[in-house]
Amino acid sequence: MSYYAKFFFFCIVITLFNLPKAEAQCTDNGGTLTGGDCVNAVFTSIPFLRINPDGRSGGMGDVGLATSADAASMYFNASKMAFAQDDAEVAITYTPWLTALVPDMFIGQVAGYTKLNDLQAIGGSFRFFNMGSIQFTDESGVDLQEFNPQELAIDFAYARKLSDKVSAGLTLKYIYSNLAKGQSTSTSGEINAAQAAAADLSFLYTDDFETKGRKANLSIGAALTNIGNKVSYTEKDVKDFIPINLGLGAAYSLEIDEHNTIMLAFDVNKLMVPSPDTLTVGGDPEEYDHREKSLFSGMFGSFSDAPGGFSEEMRELMYSIGAEYWYNKQFAIRAGYFNEHRTKGNRQYLTVGLGLKYSIFGLNFSYLVPTSKGTTANPLENTLRFSLIFDLDKFN
């Protein structure tokens, strides 16, 4: 099982059962991390908020902070909607997720936007994460009942141009996570559903120009997403941070001729949540817990709290690079690469994708190929994303 799969399921376990902290699998050497193989991944609650549901960006290594606007822009950068070429779009996405572990797990999303005028746009989305059916048992292993954990997020966004080249966006969202509501544990008591309210702040700079007589565009995007309250599934548990994220990205597109266009994009992301601060497995329960930090203390302290110092802070950065080629604005080929350090989750994969657009209808497809090494099959293998896009303006 990859580090990412371990991260995903360990988040659920540690949240529900309030296990002693066991995040940092390193040795204590005077308060510093030693060795290049120390695993000290950053954990959050409700990690599905950072799973990209878009078929287009999914084919380009999950880049999307500065790419051209479409109906799925809200996930990355809502401010892009103000510069959208089409007046209104709707996208429907379906993604089977970690099917190597749970065959009936999937993510679905419906998203869209409409431009109010040349300066303003509004958008909304609904994301649903179905984790499949699980069987609950008692301490003796006797079957009790089946349960279907589910999570959802509802987003509303507003984007406005601040000038001919700059826009800003604000997204408000409601998050609901039901992992085992109604069940109980001997250590934490009854399990409840977790709820959160969050916001995204986003900005975009875009400039059209010519190079050697060819039309070109350079865009730079930034987004601070999922700024919201900490959550817990029981009354006794210490509350966990949701995946607050800071992203910076750039995209350069060039019109080779009237039929051929290419785009290159690059994103850098960092979770703005505290790094685990316990260096030995099963630390002192009376020791200060990084999860007890306040929201803003945890966010802004996340740039300097890694126990391994600056080198470990740099390992917490996630990189995405992607390319897109369009022929006649109707057929697209995409490729990309995503990299996360092996000690911070070890998600490393290549992606490829295809896109078709004809009149009111568009289709995006992506396929994920893991490259991280492991002794077992990577659960991200064969991940597919499908997105249908409808241009409502042309439809009318």
C-alpha positions in Angstrom: 0.0 0.0 0.0 1.4 3.5 -0.9 2.0 6.2 1.6 -1.0 8.1 0.3 -3.4 5.2 1.0 -1.9 4.8 4.5 -2.4 8.6 5.0 -6.0 8.4 3.8 -7.1 5.6 6.1 -4.9 6.6 9.0 -6.7 10.0 9.0 -10.0 8.2 9.6 -8.7 5.9 12.3 -6.9 8.6 14.3 -9.9 10.9 14.1 -12.4 8.4 15.3 -10.4 6.6 17.9 -8.1 9.4 19.2 -5.1 7.1 19.1 -1.8 8.3 20.5 0.2 10.3 18.1 2.2 8.1 15.8 2.7 10.3 12.8 6.5 10.7 12.9 8.3 7.5 12.4 11.7 8.9 13.3 14.2 8.9 16.1 14.7 11.7 18.6 18.2 13.2 18.3 18.3 16.3 20.4 14.9 17.5 19.0 15.9 17.3 15.3 14.9 14.8 12.6 17.7 12.6 11.3 18.0 10.5 8.2 16.5 11.1 4.7 13.9 8.4 5.1 12.0 9.8 8.1 8.3 9.7 7.4 6.5 12.7 8.9 3.4 13.2 6.7 1.1 16.1 7.4 -2.4 14.8 8.4 -5.7 16.6 8.1 -9.4 15.7 8.6 -11.7 15.5 5.6 -8.8 15.0 3.1 -11.3 14.5 0.2 -11.3 18.4 -0.1 -7.9 18.1 -1.7 -8.8 15.4 -4.3 -9.0 17.0 -7.7 -12.4 16.1 -9.3 -11.7 17.6 -12.7 -11.0 15.5 -15.8 -9.2 18.3 -17.7 -6.6 19.2 -15.0 -6.4 15.5 -14.0 -4.7 14.9 -17.3 -2.1 17.6 -16.7 -0.7 16.5 -13.3 -3.4 18.3 -11.4 -2.4 21.8 -12.4 -5.2 24.4 -12.5 -4.3 27.6 -10.6 -3.6 29.6 -13.7 -5.0 27.6 -16.7 -7.9 29.0 -18.7 -11.2 29.2 -17.0 -13.9 26.5 -17.3 -16.8 25.1 -15.3 -14.5 23.3 -12.9 -12.4 26.4 -12.1 -13.8 26.8 -8.7 -11.9 23.9 -7.2 -8.5 25.6 -8.0 -9.1 29.3 -8.5 -12.5 30.9 -8.6 -11.2 34.2 -9.7 -10.6 32.7 -13.2 -14.3 32.8 -13.8 -14.2 36.6 -14.4 -12.0 36.0 -17.5 -13.9 33.0 -18.8 -14.4 33.1 -22.6 -17.9 31.5 -22.5 -20.7 33.2 -20.7 -22.0 30.0 -18.9 -20.9 26.4 -18.5 -21.8 23.4 -16.5 -19.5 20.4 -15.8 -20.4 16.9 -14.5 -17.5 14.8 -13.3 -17.3 11.2 -12.2 -14.1 9.6 -10.7 -13.8 6.1 -9.4 -11.3 6.4 -6.5 -8.9 3.9 -4.9 -10.9 1.1 -6.5 -8.0 -1.3 -5.9 -8.9 -1.0 -2.2 -12.6 -0.3 -2.2 -14.4 -1.2 -5.5 -17.5 1.0 -4.9 -15.6 4.2 -3.8 -16.1 7.3 -6.1 -16.2 11.1 -6.2 -18.9 13.0 -8.2 -19.2 16.7 -8.9 -21.6 19.1 -10.6 -20.1 22.6 -11.1 -20.9 25.6 -13.1 -20.7 29.3 -13.5 -22.4 32.2 -15.3 -21.0 35.7 -16.1 -23.2 38.5 -14.8 -21.5 41.0 -17.1 -18.0 41.6 -18.4 -16.7 42.3 -14.9 -18.4 39.7 -12.7 -19.2 36.0 -12.5 -20.8 33.7 -10.0 -20.5 29.9 -9.7 -21.4 26.9 -7.6 -20.5 23.3 -7.2 -21.6 20.2 -5.3 -19.0 17.5 -4.5 -20.0 14.1 -3.2 -17.6 11.4 -1.9 -18.9 7.9 -1.5 -16.5 5.7 0.4 -18.3 2.4 -0.2 -19.9 0.0 2.2 -18.0 -1.2 5.3 -19.0 -3.9 7.8 -19.0 -3.1 11.5 -18.3 -5.8 14.0 -18.1 -6.0 17.8 -15.0 -6.8 19.9 -15.6 -10.5 19.3 -15.7 -10.1 15.5 -19.5 -10.6 15.2 -21.1 -8.7 12.4 -23.3 -5.8 13.5 -24.3 -3.8 10.5 -23.1 -2.3 7.3 -22.5 1.4 6.9 -21.8 3.7 4.0 -19.4 6.6 4.9 -20.1 9.7 2.8 -18.8 13.3 2.6 -20.0 16.3 0.6 -19.1 19.9 0.0 -21.3 22.7 -1.4 -19.5 25.8 -2.8 -20.7 29.2 -3.9 -18.3 31.6 -5.5 -18.1 35.2 -6.7 -15.4 36.6 -9.0 -14.7 40.1 -10.2 -12.2 41.9 -12.4 -10.2 44.4 -10.5 -8.6 45.7 -13.8 -8.1 44.5 -17.4 -5.5 42.0 -16.2 -6.3 41.2 -12.6 -9.3 39.5 -10.9 -10.2 38.3 -7.4 -12.5 35.6 -6.2 -14.3 34.6 -2.9 -15.7 31.1 -2.3 -17.9 30.1 0.6 -18.5 26.4 1.3 -20.3 24.1 3.6 -18.7 20.7 4.4 -20.3 17.6 5.8 -18.5 14.4 6.7 -20.3 11.3 8.0 -17.8 8.5 8.6 -19.6 6.4 11.2 -22.5 8.4 12.7 -24.4 6.6 15.4 -21.6 4.2 16.2 -19.5 4.4 19.4 -16.1 3.4 20.8 -15.0 2.6 24.3 -12.4 5.4 24.2 -14.2 8.3 22.5 -17.9 7.6 23.0 -20.5 8.2 20.4 -19.4 9.1 16.9 -21.1 12.1 15.2 -20.9 13.7 11.8 -18.4 16.5 11.4 -19.4 19.8 9.8 -17.4 22.8 8.7 -17.8 26.2 7.1 -14.8 27.4 5.0 -13.8 30.0 2.5 -11.4 30.4 -0.4 -9.5 33.5 -1.5 -8.1 33.6 -5.0 -6.4 35.9 -7.4 -5.4 35.9 -11.1 -3.2 38.0 -13.3 -3.5 37.4 -17.0 -1.9 39.2 -20.0 -2.4 38.7 -23.7 0.4 39.7 -26.0 2.2 38.7 -29.2 5.5 37.0 -29.6 7.0 36.9 -33.1 3.6 37.6 -34.5 1.8 34.8 -32.6 -0.8 35.3 -30.0 0.3 34.3 -26.5 -0.9 34.5 -22.9 0.8 34.4 -19.5 -1.3 33.9 -16.4 -0.3 33.7 -12.8 -2.7 32.5 -10.1 -2.8 32.2 -6.3 -5.4 30.7 -4.0 -5.7 30.1 -0.3 -8.4 27.4 0.0 -10.4 25.6 2.7 -9.9 28.3 5.4 -12.3 26.8 8.0 -12.9 25.6 11.5 -11.3 22.5 12.9 -13.5 19.4 13.3 -13.9 16.3 15.5 -16.2 13.3 15.2 -16.6 12.9 18.9 -16.9 15.2 21.9 -13.8 13.8 23.6 -11.4 14.1 20.7 -9.0 16.9 20.0 -10.2 18.7 16.9 -8.3 18.3 13.6 -7.4 20.8 11.0 -9.2 20.5 7.6 -6.8 20.7 4.6 -6.1 24.5 4.3 -3.9 24.9 1.3 -1.9 27.7 -0.3 -1.2 27.3 -4.1 0.8 29.4 -6.6 0.7 28.6 -10.3 1.6 30.0 -13.7 0.5 29.0 -17.3 1.9 30.1 -20.7 -0.1 29.4 -23.8 0.9 30.1 -27.4 -1.1 30.0 -30.7 1.2 28.3 -33.1 -1.1 29.0 -36.0 -4.9 29.2 -36.6 -5.3 25.4 -35.9 -2.7 24.6 -33.2 -2.3 25.9 -29.7 -0.1 24.7 -26.8 0.0 25.5 -23.1 2.5 24.7 -20.3 1.5 25.1 -16.7 3.2 24.7 -13.3 1.7 24.7 -9.8 3.2 24.6 -6.3 1.0 23.7 -3.3 1.5 23.5 0.5 -0.8 22.5 3.3 -1.1 25.3 5.8 -1.6 23.1 8.8 0.8 22.2 11.6 3.5 19.6 11.0 3.5 16.7 13.4 5.9 17.6 16.2 6.4 14.2 18.0 9.6 12.5 16.9 9.0 9.1 18.5 6.2 6.7 17.9 3.8 6.7 20.9 4.9 9.9 22.5 4.0 11.2 26.0 0.2 11.8 26.0 0.8 14.8 28.2 3.2 16.3 25.6 1.9 19.3 23.6 -0.2 18.2 20.7 0.3 20.2 17.4 -3.5 19.7 16.8 -4.3 21.9 19.8 -2.9 25.0 18.0 -5.5 27.6 17.1 -6.7 28.0 13.5 -4.5 31.0 12.6 -1.6 29.9 14.7 -1.5 26.6 12.9 -1.9 28.2 9.5 0.8 30.8 9.7 3.0 28.7 11.9 3.0 26.0 9.3 5.9 27.7 7.4 8.3 27.2 10.2 7.1 24.4 12.5 8.6 21.2 10.9 10.8 19.5 13.5 13.4 18.9 10.8 13.8 22.6 10.1 13.9 24.3 6.7 14.8 21.2 4.8 11.7 19.4 6.0 9.6 22.5 5.3 10.8 22.3 1.6 9.8 18.6 1.5 6.2 19.7 2.3 5.8 21.4 -1.1 3.9 19.5 -3.8 4.7 20.2 -7.4 2.6 19.8 -10.6 3.6 20.3 -14.2 1.3 19.9 -17.2 1.0 20.5 -20.9 -2.0 20.8 -23.2 -2.2 20.7 -27.0 -5.4 21.8 -28.9 -6.0 21.1 -32.6 -8.6 23.4 -34.2 -10.0 24.1 -30.7 -11.8 20.7 -30.9 -9.3 18.0 -30.0 -6.9 18.1 -27.0 -4.0 15.9 -25.8 -2.7 16.4 -22.3 0.1 15.1 -20.1 1.5 16.0 -16.7 3.4 14.9 -13.6 2.7 15.3 -9.9 5.3 15.0 -7.2 5.1 14.8 -3.4 8.1 13.9 -1.3 8.4 10.3 -0.2 8.4 11.4 3.5 5.3 13.5 3.1 2.9 11.1 1.4 4.8 9.8 -1.6 2.2 10.6 -4.2 4.2 10.5 -7.5 2.4 9.9 -10.7 2.3 10.7 -14.5 -1.0 11.6 -16.0 -2.4 11.6 -19.6 -5.6 12.9 -20.9 -7.8 13.7 -23.9 -10.3 16.4 -24.6 -13.1 16.8 -27.2 -15.2 19.9 -27.8 -18.0 20.2 -30.3 -20.5 23.0 -30.3 -22.3 22.9 -26.9 -20.7 19.7 -25.7 -17.3 18.8 -24.4 -15.7 15.7 -22.9 -12.5 15.4 -20.8 -10.8 12.2 -19.8 -7.7 11.5 -17.8 -5.7 8.5 -16.7 -3.2 8.2 -13.8 0.0 6.2 -13.8 1.8 6.0 -10.4 5.6 6.2 -10.5 6.3 5.9 -6.7 8.1 2.7 -5.8 6.6 0.2 -3.3 6.5 -3.4 -2.4 2.8 -3.6 -3.1 0.5 -2.4 -5.9 -0.2 1.3 -5.7 -3.9 2.0 -5.0 -3.9 5.0 -7.3 -3.2 2.7 -10.3 -5.7 3.1 -13.2 -7.4 6.1 -11.7 -9.8 7.6 -14.3 -11.7 10.8 -14.4 -14.5 11.7 -16.7 -15.9 15.2 -17.2 -18.8 16.3 -19.4 -19.0 20.0 -20.1 -22.0 21.9 -21.5 -21.7 25.4 -23.0 -25.1 26.9 -21.9 -24.6 30.0 -23.9 -24.3 28.2 -27.2 -27.1 25.9 -26.2 -29.5 28.9 -25.8 
